[in-house]
Structure formats: structure tokens, C-alpha cells
């Protein structure tokens, strides 16, 4: 994710069974007597706009926040509130995954990315990642504005918001089923991101999020064996990364009893191509996140997690770039092995670009993936691999940018077709990286 905006002939995709969504409902705002007017974050405040409301109206997640709020208002103590949060946040993730993988859609087993129509009132295509994003914000906004009848301190409220965020992103649902514990099965974690740069165009989607939703629970059968995927999403917010959201979610897959066989982070990058980022830097450039916040600094590592000391300036990908590029030859988008970085060479003060990677003793100023949150999640992931002495493929994939047509429409045929192509190619890249 920059701050700018394979085919496997022998592979067959088997997706987990659907969970039985109800029919689409009309959007209902989370208005209730227990909600105040104040408390929403900068990110949540965008939810009142026409575009977010249209996206929710045209999705199967339209009533999510209203139903959540009704039960939240009925909670009589913190324990009841926690139960409401856990149930609804888990259900939101499951519903969003099912929606993207809907068997009722043409090619549903491949992500359900085909268009359902373009006019307001018609349903958005199943593969759209944006309904989950806006539905989640409706839930966290309700929590931040909630005025319960019992005493609720700031720490407890923040804990409820954090749990909603974690569970509705699939981070609590990423355990691999026991039947896929065989050494012949490759177990792969794939991550994606929320839409971002919404003040530039609130219609923004993120193909990495769409790919994660399409791949969660996928069982991919190849000529070389089975690949099983668990996926999760991350916010475009510096504060969450500072607080250790990446490490909390990924440490079990690097250091657990049965670590994953590959951990691949994905985000949206630049026009017309995929990038496999080789070198990840410790520097965050401070570009505004989804809360319009940002600070230039070295990425802080949270206490209590495996790490390397002293903190290194660089941590590298172990994805087999050559195998991925060979396996995806002939795909819609070229796949580029990006080895460039920006560094301050040892003993110097000005940053320079190095096309072949960092030099010894240099200070990071941008990894191959830049100095935004995509570079940072790549750095944190590969640093965890190094700290746990893992010998697995771990690295970052940048997708092409998705563009919407000029005007006000929240979707269009080219946007839908491009997202389908990107998601299909992410699946191929993940498969090739897991079984090079």
C-alpha cells in the first residue's frame, strides 16, 4: 500500500461452505436512545456521507450496525456488552466472507467478484470489500458514542472497540482446522488492508481486502499438494501498529505449536503491476492514515513480543520471487521483483535511492514498498520470522491500484473486472509462493 493511491492449470479451488446469510435488508442507521452525538472518530465520521450509506444500502450488511446497537443498548453491565461485541463482530466477519464467496454468484467459488448491477438500489457485486469496512465503522461508532446506564470507563470502552475491530477483521478466526495439520498441507496466512485515502475519494476500495475475503478458508488443490489459507484484515491507522496489532495477530503463526508454512501480507500499490517487495525498512514516513494522523519515526516494536535486538533497519522477504514470476507468466498483470530502497548510507546525512537494496550500516528511509503502512506490516512480519528463527516464505505483495470511473458511481464494469483479475492473481501468487 503506497500513500498514492497464473494461472495454475492443475489448481482447483474449494471454498468453505456458506453460512446462510439472510436476504438483503434496507439500510437502517444505528440510531438509538443510548447513543450520544459525540465520540465518533475521524474515520467513523465519514460514515454519514452519501457514498458510504449507498454502499451499505446496496449490500447484505446494511442492518449490521442497527442490529448491533439494539443489543448494545439492552446490555446491563460490561460482561453483557462483551458478549454482544463478540457475537456481532464474529458474525460480521463470517457474513462478509460468505458474501464475497457467495455460491449464489457466478463463479462464486472463485470469489464471487462478478457484477450484480450498477444502479442505486441494486446489490453491489459480491466481491466488494467496502461493505465490511463501513459496517464495522458503524459498530465502532456506536460503541464510541454509547451512553450506558452503568459506569463505563475509557479503558473498558476502548477494550470493547478493540475487540470489535479485531474480531470483525478475522484476527480471532485464523486458526487452521485440525484436519489440515498434515505436513503435506501448506498452511498459509494472508493479510489485507482497509480502503484508504478516503478524503480524496470516499468511494475507494482495496483489492487486498477483497482478496483476503475471497481467500479466507480456501482449500487450493494443486499438482504439488494442498494449500489451505486463513486470512485477516488490518486497519490503515498508525496507532494500531504502534500498539502491536500486527504482532498480536501474527505471533501465533510464527511461534505457535504448529506455525504457518507461509505468511504473506498484501496491500494496494501502484498502477498496472504487482510488486514483490524484497527489502522492508524500519522507517515510517508519517503520511496521513485514515484518521489523518502520521509521524515520521522508527517503527516502534511493542513490548513482550519476539523481536531482534538491536532493532534492525531492514528485514527481507523470503518469498521465492522467481517461482512466483514463472508461475504467473501470462497473467493479466506483470509481477515485478522490486529490490529498490531509499536509505541514508552509513556516515552520510542525505537519503539516496539504491536499486539493488540497502548497503551495510545504512538507515532506512523507505523499503521497496515505501514508508507507509504496507512497508511497515511487511517489516513487522519478516522481523517476527527472523526473531522466531523461522524458515518459511514470508514477504509482501503489492497489487495494482483499482480505479473507479470519474463521477459519483460507486462501481462500474471496468472496476469490477479489474478487481476480479487482481483477486484471481493474488490467489495464484499465494499458491506459487506457498508451493514454489
MARDRENMAR-720598 format. One line per 2 residues: their letters; for each residue x, y, z of C-alpha. Coordinates in Angstrom, 1 decimal. Layout:
N
A) X Y Z; ...;
***
This chain:
436
XX) 0.0 0.0 0.0; 1.6 3.2 -1.2;
XX) 0.4 6.6 0.0; -0.9 7.2 -3.5;
XX) -3.4 5.6 -4.1; -1.0 -17.8 -13.3;
XX) -2.6 -19.3 -14.0; -2.1 -22.8 -12.3;
XX) -3.7 -25.1 -14.8; -3.7 -28.0 -12.4;
XX) -5.1 -26.0 -9.5; -8.7 -26.3 -8.3;
XX) -10.3 -24.1 -5.6; -12.6 -25.4 -2.9;
XX) -14.1 -22.8 -0.6; -15.6 -23.4 2.8;
XX) -19.4 -23.9 2.9; -21.6 -20.8 3.0;
XX) -23.1 -19.6 6.3; -26.6 -18.8 5.3;
XX) -27.0 -15.0 5.0; -30.5 -13.7 5.2;
XX) -31.9 -11.7 2.3; -30.6 -8.2 1.8;
XX) -32.3 -5.7 4.1; -32.8 -2.0 3.7;
XX) -30.1 0.1 5.4; -31.0 1.3 8.9;
XX) -28.8 3.8 10.7; -27.7 2.8 14.2;
XX) -29.9 5.4 15.9; -30.9 4.6 19.5;
XX) -31.7 6.4 22.8; -28.4 5.1 24.2;
XX) -26.2 6.9 21.7; -24.9 10.4 22.1;
XX) -23.9 12.8 19.4; -20.2 13.0 20.4;
XX) -17.4 10.4 20.4; -17.0 9.2 16.8;
XX) -13.5 9.1 15.4; -12.4 11.0 12.3;
XX) -12.7 7.7 10.4; -16.2 6.9 11.8;
XX) -17.4 10.4 11.0; -17.2 9.7 7.2;
XX) -19.9 7.1 7.6; -22.6 9.7 7.4;
XX) -21.8 10.6 3.9; -23.9 9.7 0.9;
XX) -21.4 7.2 -0.6; -20.9 5.1 2.5;
XX) -24.6 4.9 3.0; -25.2 3.9 -0.6;
XX) -22.6 1.2 -0.3; -24.3 -0.2 2.8;
XX) -27.8 0.1 1.2; -26.6 -2.0 -1.7;
XX) -25.0 -4.7 0.4; -26.2 -7.6 2.6;
XX) -24.5 -5.9 5.6; -26.9 -2.9 5.6;
XX) -28.5 -3.6 9.0; -25.4 -4.7 10.8;
XX) -24.8 -1.5 12.9; -28.5 -1.1 13.8;
XX) -28.9 -4.7 15.0; -25.7 -4.4 17.0;
XX) -26.8 -1.1 18.6; -30.2 -2.5 19.6;
XX) -28.5 -5.3 21.6; -25.8 -3.0 22.9;
XX) -28.4 -0.6 24.3; -30.0 -3.5 26.2;
XX) -26.8 -4.6 27.9; -27.0 -4.0 31.6;
XX) -23.3 -4.5 32.5; -19.9 -4.8 31.0;
XX) -20.0 -8.6 30.7; -23.2 -8.4 28.7;
XX) -21.7 -5.8 26.5; -18.6 -8.0 25.8;
XX) -20.9 -10.9 24.9; -22.8 -8.6 22.4;
XX) -19.5 -7.4 20.9; -18.1 -10.9 20.5;
XX) -21.2 -12.3 18.9; -21.8 -9.5 16.4;
XX) -18.2 -8.9 15.5; -17.6 -12.6 14.8;
XX) -20.8 -12.7 12.8; -19.8 -9.6 10.7;
XX) -16.6 -11.3 9.6; -18.3 -14.6 8.8;
XX) -21.0 -12.7 6.9; -18.5 -10.6 4.9;
XX) -16.5 -13.7 4.0; -19.6 -15.6 3.0;
XX) -20.8 -12.6 0.9; -17.6 -12.5 -1.1;
XX) -17.6 -16.3 -1.5; -21.3 -16.5 -2.2;
XX) -22.2 -19.6 -4.1; -25.3 -17.8 -5.5;
XX) -22.9 -15.6 -7.6; -21.5 -16.7 -10.9;
XX) -18.0 -18.1 -10.3; -18.7 -17.8 -6.6;
XX) -16.1 -20.4 -5.7; -13.5 -18.0 -7.2;
XX) -14.5 -15.1 -5.0; -17.9 -14.0 -6.4;
XX) -16.5 -10.9 -8.0; -19.0 -10.5 -10.8;
XX) -21.2 -7.5 -11.1; -24.8 -7.5 -9.7;
XX) -25.7 -4.2 -11.2; -24.7 -0.6 -11.3;
XX) -27.8 1.4 -10.3; -28.6 2.6 -6.8;
XX) -30.9 0.0 -5.2; -29.3 -2.9 -7.0;
XX) -26.9 -5.0 -5.0; -23.2 -4.4 -5.2;
XX) -21.2 -7.3 -6.6; -20.3 -10.0 -4.1;
XX) -16.6 -9.4 -4.3; -16.7 -5.8 -3.0;
XX) -14.7 -5.3 0.2; -16.2 -1.9 1.1;
XX) -19.4 -3.1 2.8; -17.4 -4.8 5.6;
XX) -15.3 -1.6 6.1; -18.3 0.7 6.5;
XX) -20.4 -1.8 8.5; -17.5 -2.2 11.0;
XX) -17.3 1.6 11.4; -21.0 1.7 12.2;
XX) -20.4 -0.7 15.1; -17.4 1.0 16.5;
XX) -19.1 4.4 16.1; -22.0 3.1 18.2;
XX) -19.5 1.9 20.9; -17.7 5.2 21.0;
XX) -21.0 7.1 21.3; -22.7 4.6 23.7;
XX) -24.1 6.1 26.9; -24.9 3.0 29.0;
XX) -27.0 3.1 32.3; -23.9 1.8 34.2;
XX) -20.5 3.2 34.7; -18.1 2.6 31.8;
XX) -14.6 4.0 32.0; -12.5 4.9 29.0;
XX) -10.3 1.8 29.2; -13.3 -0.6 29.2;
XX) -14.8 1.3 26.2; -11.5 1.2 24.3;
XX) -11.3 -2.6 25.0; -14.8 -3.2 23.6;
XX) -13.9 -1.1 20.5; -10.6 -3.0 20.0;
XX) -12.3 -6.4 20.4; -14.9 -5.4 17.8;
XX) -12.2 -4.3 15.4; -10.1 -7.5 16.0;
XX) -12.9 -10.0 15.6; -14.6 -8.3 12.6;
XX) -11.2 -8.4 10.8; -10.9 -12.2 11.1;
XX) -8.0 -11.9 13.5; -9.7 -14.1 16.1;
XX) -10.8 -16.6 13.4; -7.4 -17.5 11.9;
XX) -6.8 -21.0 13.4; -6.3 -23.7 10.9;
XX) -8.7 -26.7 11.2; -7.0 -29.8 12.7;
XX) -7.7 -31.8 9.6; -5.1 -29.6 7.8;
XX) -2.3 -30.3 10.2; -0.6 -32.8 7.9;
XX) 3.0 -32.0 6.8; 1.8 -32.5 3.3;
XX) -0.5 -29.5 3.5; 0.8 -26.0 3.2;
XX) -0.9 -23.6 5.7; -0.7 -20.0 4.6;
XX) -1.7 -16.8 6.3; -2.7 -13.9 4.0;
XX) -3.5 -10.4 5.2; -5.2 -7.4 3.5;
XX) -6.0 -3.8 4.3; -8.9 -1.4 4.5;
XX) -9.7 1.2 1.9; -7.6 4.4 2.4;
XX) -7.2 7.9 1.2; -10.9 8.3 1.6;
XX) -10.8 12.1 1.8; -9.5 12.1 -1.8;
XX) -12.3 9.8 -3.0; -14.6 8.2 -0.4;
XX) -15.6 5.5 -3.0; -12.2 3.9 -2.6;
XX) -11.9 0.1 -2.3; -8.8 -2.0 -1.6;
XX) -8.2 -5.1 -3.7; -6.0 -6.6 -0.9;
XX) -9.1 -6.6 1.3; -11.2 -8.2 -1.4;
XX) -8.5 -10.9 -1.9; -8.3 -11.7 1.8;
XX) -12.1 -12.1 2.0; -12.1 -14.3 -1.1;
XX) -9.2 -16.5 0.2; -10.3 -17.0 3.8;
XX) -10.8 -20.7 4.4; -9.9 -21.6 0.8;
XX) -8.5 -25.1 0.2; -6.5 -24.9 -3.0;
XX) -5.6 -28.2 -4.6; -2.6 -28.2 -6.9;
XX) -0.5 -30.8 -8.6; 2.1 -30.5 -5.8;
XX) -0.4 -30.8 -2.9; -2.9 -28.8 -1.0;
XX) -2.7 -25.1 0.2; -5.0 -24.0 2.9;
XX) -5.5 -20.3 3.6; -6.5 -18.3 6.6;
XX) -6.9 -14.5 6.0; -7.4 -11.4 8.1;
XX) -7.5 -7.6 7.6; -5.7 -4.7 9.2;
XX) -6.6 -1.1 9.6; -4.9 1.9 7.9;
XX) -4.0 3.5 11.2; -0.6 4.1 12.7;
XX) -1.8 3.9 16.3; -2.9 0.3 15.9;
XX) 0.5 -0.7 14.5; 2.2 1.2 17.4;
XX) 0.0 -0.7 19.8; 1.1 -4.1 18.4;
XX) -2.0 -5.2 16.4; 0.2 -6.9 13.8;
XX) 2.3 -8.8 16.4; -0.8 -10.0 18.4;
XX) -2.3 -11.4 15.2; 0.8 -12.9 13.6;
XX) 2.9 -14.2 16.5; 0.8 -17.4 16.9;
XX) 1.5 -18.2 13.2; 5.3 -17.7 13.6;
XX) 5.8 -19.1 17.1; 2.8 -21.3 17.9;
XX) 2.7 -25.0 18.4; 2.1 -25.5 14.6;
XX) 3.4 -22.4 12.8; 2.1 -21.5 9.4;
XX) 4.1 -22.6 6.4; 4.0 -19.1 4.9;
XX) 2.8 -15.6 6.0; 2.1 -13.2 3.1;
XX) 1.0 -9.7 3.6; -0.8 -7.9 0.8;
XX) -1.7 -4.3 0.0; -2.6 -2.0 -2.9;
XX) 0.5 -0.5 -4.6; 0.9 1.1 -8.0;
XX) -0.8 1.1 -11.4; -0.7 -1.8 -13.7;
XX) 1.5 -4.3 -11.9; 2.2 -6.5 -8.9;
XX) 5.3 -5.9 -6.9; 7.1 -8.5 -4.7;
XX) 8.9 -6.3 -2.2; 12.3 -7.7 -1.3;
XX) 13.6 -5.2 1.4; 11.4 -3.8 4.2;
XX) 12.5 -0.8 6.1; 12.1 0.2 9.8;
XX) 11.2 3.8 8.9; 7.6 5.2 8.9;
XX) 7.3 8.3 6.7; 4.3 9.8 8.6;
XX) 1.9 10.1 5.6; -1.6 10.6 6.9;
XX) -3.6 7.5 7.8; -7.4 7.0 7.9;
XX) -7.6 9.2 11.0; -5.4 11.9 9.3;
XX) -2.6 11.2 11.7; 1.1 10.4 11.0;
XX) 4.6 10.9 12.5; 8.0 10.4 11.0;
XX) 9.9 7.9 13.2; 11.3 4.4 13.5;
XX) 8.6 1.8 13.8; 8.2 1.1 17.5;
XX) 8.2 -2.6 18.5; 5.7 -3.4 21.3;
XX) 6.9 -5.0 24.5; 6.6 -8.7 25.1;
XX) 6.8 -10.0 21.5; 9.6 -11.9 19.8;
XX) 12.0 -9.4 18.2; 15.6 -8.9 17.1;
XX) 17.8 -6.6 19.2; 19.1 -4.1 18.5;
XX) 16.2 -3.3 16.2; 17.4 -3.8 12.6;
XX) 16.9 -1.2 9.9; 15.9 -3.8 7.3;
XX) 14.2 -7.1 7.2; 13.9 -9.1 3.9;
XX) 11.4 -11.2 2.1; 11.9 -14.9 1.8;
XX) 9.2 -15.4 -0.9; 10.6 -17.2 -3.9;
XX) 10.2 -14.3 -6.4; 11.5 -16.3 -9.3;
XX) 8.9 -19.1 -8.7; 6.1 -16.6 -8.4;
XX) 7.0 -14.8 -11.5; 7.4 -18.0 -13.5;
XX) 4.0 -19.4 -12.2; 2.1 -16.2 -13.1;
XX) 3.6 -15.7 -16.5; 0.7 -14.8 -18.9;
XX) -1.5 -13.4 -16.1; -3.2 -10.0 -16.7;
XX) -0.7 -8.0 -14.7; 3.1 -8.4 -14.7;
XX) 4.8 -9.4 -11.4; 7.9 -7.4 -10.6;
XX) 10.6 -8.3 -8.1; 11.3 -5.0 -6.5;
XX) 14.7 -4.7 -4.9; 15.0 -0.9 -4.6;
XX) 15.1 1.0 -1.3; 15.8 4.5 -0.1;
XX) 18.5 4.8 2.6; 20.8 7.1 4.3;
XX) 24.2 5.5 3.8; 26.4 4.9 6.8;
XX) 28.3 8.1 7.7; 26.1 10.3 5.5;
XX) 23.1 12.5 6.1; 21.1 12.6 2.9;
XX) 18.8 9.8 1.6; 19.6 8.1 -1.7;
XX) 17.8 5.5 -3.8; 19.5 2.1 -4.1;
XX) 18.0 0.0 -6.9; 19.7 -3.2 -5.6;
XX) 18.9 -2.9 -1.9; 20.4 -1.4 1.2;
XX) 24.1 -1.1 1.9; 25.7 -2.2 5.1;
XX) 25.1 0.1 8.1; 22.6 2.3 6.3;
XX) 19.5 3.8 7.9; 16.1 3.0 6.3;
XX) 14.0 5.8 4.8; 11.8 3.6 2.5;
XX) 11.6 -0.1 1.8; 10.7 -1.5 -1.6;
XX) 7.1 -0.9 -0.5; 7.7 2.7 0.5;
XX) 7.4 4.2 4.0; 3.7 3.7 4.7;
XX) 1.7 1.0 6.5; 2.3 -1.6 3.8;
XX) 6.0 -1.4 4.2; 5.5 -1.5 8.0;
XX) 3.4 -4.6 8.0; 5.9 -6.3 5.8;
XX) 8.7 -5.2 8.1; 6.9 -6.4 11.2;
XX) 6.0 -9.8 9.6; 9.5 -10.5 8.4;
XX) 11.0 -9.3 11.6; 8.8 -11.8 13.5;
XX) 10.1 -14.5 11.2; 13.7 -13.6 12.0;
XX) 13.0 -13.3 15.7; 11.4 -16.8 15.8;
XX) 14.1 -18.2 13.6; 11.5 -19.3 11.1;
XX) 12.5 -20.8 7.8; 9.3 -20.1 5.9;
XX) 8.2 -17.9 3.0; 7.3 -14.5 4.4;
XX) 7.0 -11.3 2.5; 4.8 -8.6 0.9;
XX) 2.8 -8.4 -2.3; 1.7 -5.1 -3.7;
XX) -1.4 -5.3 -6.0; -2.2 -2.9 -8.8;
XX) -4.4 0.1 -8.0; -8.1 -0.2 -8.5;
XX) -9.6 2.8 -10.3; -13.3 3.9 -10.4;
XX) -14.7 5.9 -13.3; -14.9 9.6 -12.9;
XX) -18.3 10.8 -11.4; -20.3 9.6 -8.5;
XX) -21.0 6.0 -9.3; -19.7 3.6 -6.6;
XX) -19.0 0.9 -9.1; -18.5 0.3 -12.8;
XX) -17.8 -2.6 -15.1; -14.1 -2.0 -15.6;
XX) -13.6 -1.6 -11.8; -15.4 -4.9 -11.2;
XX) -13.4 -6.7 -13.9; -10.1 -5.3 -12.7;
XX) -10.9 -6.4 -9.1; -11.7 -9.9 -10.3;
XX) -8.4 -10.1 -12.2; -6.4 -8.8 -9.2;
XX) -8.1 -11.2 -6.7; -7.6 -14.2 -9.1;
XX) -3.9 -13.3 -9.5; -3.4 -12.8 -5.7;
XX) -4.6 -16.4 -5.3; -2.2 -17.6 -7.9;
XX) 0.7 -15.7 -6.3; -0.1 -17.1 -2.9;
XX) -0.3 -20.6 -4.2; 3.0 -20.3 -6.1;
XX) 4.7 -18.7 -3.0; 3.5 -21.5 -0.7;
XX) 4.5 -24.3 -3.1; 7.3 -22.8 -5.2;
***
